[in-house]
Amino acid sequence: MLRAAGATGPPPPPRCAKRSLGMVQDLLADEQRRTSFEESHFAKSDANSDGLLQPDEVRAAVTGICSDISISLPESDKIDALFANCDKNEDGGLSPAEFSRLVKLVLRAAAQHLEAEVQTATDAHLAERRSYLKQGLKQLIEGHGWLQGRVEEYDAERDRYKIVYVDDDVKTMPYEEMKALVLK
């Protein structure tokens, strides 16, 4: 792999976001596993053992869920809005069925957020890798000496190198063409 001098390469996309996304997708896809997950969090959070989760118990449950799947905790007002949305009978508490709906909403929102985070990180990683490759290619070309000039700059927007030859003649060459010349 070609690298710019002294470069160690770009960092990979965040593994924690990928791992969390995988966990969330698994829970959404596997109903039996998700049911077990929901029951576990319901039981841990039902502090007064009345079979309903009150708003403060729901906040504790969401905190535990977010911790278990390594995602950031939603703001308190969002948790309260979820509670109100899921409390269909408006009794001020969530039954296991209502809590199940809340968990699915939390997991779907987390999946969307994590997918965007992973995609953004992956796009940035790929762009940085391409930049490292292009810098390495530039150094390799100049190091061969057969170019009879120097690569002065790389125009990322147009994907072209600007080459200044020994006789001050200036030409541009697309990245793919430059790469093909080097790899002949």
Stockholm file with secondary structure:
# STOCKHOLM 1.0

chainA/1-184         MLRAAGATGPPPPPRCAKRSLGMVQDLLADEQRRTSFEESHFAKSDANSDGLLQPDEVRAAVTGICSDISISLPESDKIDALFANCDKNEDGGLSPAEFSRLVKLVLRAAAQHLEAEVQTATDAHLAERRSYLKQGLKQLIEGHGWLQGRVEEYDAERDRYKIVYVDDDVKTMPYEEMKALVLK
#=GR chainA/1-184 SS CCCCTTCCCCCCCCHHHHHHHHHHHHHHHCHHHHHHHHHHHHHHHCTTCSSSBCHHHHHHHHHHHHHHTTCCCCCHHHHHHHHHHHCTTCSSSBCHHHHHHHHHHHHHHHHHHHHHHHHHHHHHHHHHHHHHHHHHHHHHHHHHCTTSEEEEEEETTTTEEEEEETTSCEEEEEHHHHHHHHTC
#=GC SS_cons         CCCCTTCCCCCCCCHHHHHHHHHHHHHHHCHHHHHHHHHHHHHHHCTTCSSSBCHHHHHHHHHHHHHHTTCCCCCHHHHHHHHHHHCTTCSSSBCHHHHHHHHHHHHHHHHHHHHHHHHHHHHHHHHHHHHHHHHHHHHHHHHHCTTSEEEEEEETTTTEEEEEETTSCEEEEEHHHHHHHHTC
//
